[in-house]
Amino acid sequence: MTQPKGHSEVTLEVDGRQRSLCIDNRVTLLDALREHLGVTAPKKGCDHGQCGSCTVLRDGRRVTTCLTFAVAADGARITTAAGLGPPDDLHPVAQAFQDEDAFQCGYCTPGQICSAVGMLDEVKAGTPSFVSEDLDATPELTDDEIRERMSGNLCRCAAYPNIVAAIEQAAAT
């Protein structure tokens, strides 16, 4: 079948499942996930890459899906908060968010969780941040380090102290 002009075939692995779709080249990854594939864990907040509610893991690295064209993610492995683990066997970060009551309205929570998972992987890999004291050593996961690394994810309810506590709990597991 011939694709309409300006459309491309895109294949993504979303939460462990291969998905293919023919979409307009201008469709963002967020809209491809939500509107075309029915994956609603990433949320549309600002639609300008400023709030982080649309954050997912793309091949293990955190990205804001509202700033990513779906065609640029062709062939990628996309993990949403829902794909990190089922409700009866939560990912350690999701479990820590629950244990520490690190959410209020919950709108930002999927993006916060994906960002925290990606951030903890960055710390384990030794990637420094703006507040890292020693650029050649594995960063120490201080409150300031967590806040800096999570600064791209906003919580309008201001659950930040609980989010930091949840990340500290998850890092300790």
C-alpha positions, 0 to 999 in steps of 0.5 A, a space after each residue: 500500500 502506498 503511503 500518503 504524501 508526507 507520511 511515514 511508516 514508523 515502528 516502535 517497541 512500546 512497553 515491550 510490544 512492537 507497534 507500527 503505524 503510518 503517520 504524518 511526519 509532523 506528529 510528535 512521539 507524544 501524539 503518536 503514543 497517545 492519539 494513535 496507539 492509545 498509550 496514555 501514561 505520558 501526559 500532555 502538559 505544556 507541549 513545549 518541553 518545559 514541564 516533563 509530564 510527557 517524559 518516557 525512556 527512549 532506548 533507556 534514556 529519558 526524553 520529552 516526547 512532546 519535542 520528539 518527532 515520532 519518525 525520529 524515534 523509528 525503531 526505538 524502544 519506548 518505555 513508559 511508566 506503565 511499562 516499568 512494571 505491573 501494578 502488582 509488581 511495581 518498579 522500585 522507583 514507582 514503589 518508592 513514589 507510592 511509599 513516600 506519597 510522592 504525588 498529589 493529583 498524579 498528573 506529573 507522576 508518570 513523567 516523574 517516575 520515568 525521569 527518576 529511573 533515567 536519572 538514577 541510571 545516569 548517576 550509576 553511569 557516573 554522568 555529572 550534573 551542574 551541581 556535581 562536586 567532582 566531575 571525575 567521580 561517581 556523583 553523590 546522590 545528595 538532595 541538591 543532586 536529585 533536585 538538579 537532575 529532576 529540575 525538568 519535571 514540574 509538579 504543580 502540586 509541589 510534592 517535591 520533598 516527597 519526590 526527593 525522598 522517593 528517589 532516595 529510597 529507590 536509590 538505596 534499593 
